[in-house]
C-alpha cells in the first residue's frame, strides 16, 4: 500500500521528525549551552518512552517515515537501547538515525549495527585534544574517537558534524576534511547558530558557508560540487581520491528552508515546525489528555503543519513577544 504523504501550507512534504529523548548532556560545548546554571527538567515533564512510541506510530500513519533520535545526548537517558529496538519495529518508520557526541556510544555500536540503524551523526568540533576540551569543557576526545572507529568498523554510515567558530576551531577545517580522505565518512561543517542558552551571538557571522567553502577550495583546488540528496541541509562536495565527501550546512544563513521536510519534538514534547520557532504545540499534554484517542492529537498536529513559517527568518520573527533566541540547543534537540 502506498504510504500517505503529509504536506505543510507551502506544499513541502513532511517526512522526517527529529525526536529528542532528553535535554541532558555530558558535555558543555559553549556554543550549545552555558557551563553552569542549567535547569534540567524533572522526568515527569519529559515524554516517556511509551509516549514517544505512540507519537512515532501516529506520525508514521500520517506520512513520516524517518526518525532521528537526538538530545541533549541520547545515551545519557537510561534504557535507550530497548526503546530504539521497539521504535525500529514501528510500522511505517523506514529509517532511524542518531545524533550523538560519542562519549557513551562505543559500547552500543555493535547492537546499533545489528538493529539496522541507518546512520549516525557524530558531533566533533576538533581532532586536537586540547581544542576539543576547550570547546566541550570536557576532555573526552579519546572516547569520541573510540566511538568513531567502532562505527566505521561496524559499517554504520557516519557523518562528522563540526560547528565552525571564529577564533576557536577554524584551524581544524582542513584536518577534519582530510579525515575523509582515508575514511568512509562524510565531514560536514556547520555555521554557528545562536542556540547557546545565553541569548548571545555575534552580530555578524564571520565564518559563513561561503568562507568555509573558500577555505576548502584553497586547500583542495580540485574540490567539486556533487548533487545533493533530496531535502539535504548540506551543500555537498567531492575531493578526488577521498573516500568520504564534504558538506557545508548554512544553518544560520538558512539557505535550505525552501525544501525543509523536517519537524522537531523536544524532550518535553513541544512541537517545533522550524528550528528557529519557540514551540508551536504542546504535544505531551495532548497525549496525556487523550491517552486512548489519537484523533485529537492528529488534528492538532495537522493544524500546526498548516501554519508552518516559510523559512527560519519568518519563524524567528514570529517568536513570542518577538524575543530573540535564548534557549540551549540541548533543550531543543540538536
Beta strands, then each sheet from edge to edge (+ up, - down):
strand 1: 16-20
strand 2: 66-70
strand 3: 95-100
strand 4: 119-123
strand 5: 157-164
strand 6: 185-191
strand 7: 224-225
strand 8: 234-238
strand 9: 246-249
strand 10: 262-265
strand 11: 270-272
strand 12: 281-282
sheet 1: 7+ 8- 9+ 6+ 5+ 4+ 3+ 2+ 1+ 10+ 11- 12+
end
